[in-house]
Amino acid sequence: MFSENLDAFYNVASGFALDATYDGATAVKVIPEDDYLEQLGIAGLRQAVRGKASDFPAAAVGKTLLISGTTYTIKGREPLPPDRVEVLLTLKV
């Protein structure tokens, strides 16, 4: 498996990432990935962030993520192709 160094992307100074706190205690970096969705005639924004898979285990669903003073609950965790070193976390306020 190819080993990537994602630190350049998950660097707050680069302007891509935000500081966050996972599960009340762990400092992590995330990249906002809000998407506009339209399904079954209902439209809206899906709140989501991208993160390193190593920071968010499969058990992350149901845990909290504090970003910029707002606490979210992780509702979904989707490994991202091609190599699954990143995950897309769907959030709910």
N, C-alpha and C positions, 0 to 999 in steps of 0.2 A: 504494500500500500504506500502511496506517495505521502510524504510527511510535509505539510505546509506550515509556514510560520505566518500566522494571521495577525501578529502583533501590530504590523503596520496599518492594517485596516481597523483594528480595535484599539485605536489610539485617540483619546479625546482631543489632543492637540491638533490632530489631522483634520478635525471637523466632521469626521464620519461617525464617531461613536459617542455614547453618553455613559457616564458613570451610573451604576445601579447597584442595589443591594438585593441579593437573592436570599430568600427564606429568612430574612431578618438579621443575617449575620455575615454573609459572604459577599465581598466586593467583586463585582464583575463589570464587564463592558458590553454594551449592546448597541445595535444599529437599528434605528427606526425603519419599519417596513410597512407602514399603513397602506392598505390597498382599498380601492373603490370596488365594491362588489355589487352585482345585480343578479339576484336569483329569485325565480318564481314571482317576478314583478315587484320585488322589494329591493330597494337600493340603499346603500349606506357604506360607511367606512369600517373595515376590519382593522382593529388595533392589533398590531403585531410588531415584534422585534426579531432581529437576527442575532444569534449568539454563538459562541464556540460550543460545540457538542460536549467538550470536556467540562465545561462550566455548568451544564444543565443535564443531569442524568435522566433516564427514562422516568424516574419517579418525580420529576419536576412538576408534572400536572397536579394542580391543586395547591401548589406552594405560592408564595407571594414574591413580587418583584417591585421594589420601590425605585421609581425613576422620576427625577426632578420634583420631588415632594409628593408625588401621587403613588398610592399603593394599588397595584394590579394583582389579580389572581391569574395564574397561568392556566388556560383552558385547553391548550393543545400544544404538542411538541412534535414537529415534523422534521426529520433529518433531510437535509438538502443535498441533491445530487450535484456533482457526479461522485464525490468521495465521502460525503456525509460527515465532514469535519465541522460543519455548521448546522444549526437547527433554526427553524422558524417557530417562534413561540407566539401563539395566539393569546391575547390578553383580554381581561374583562375588569372594568373598574369596580 
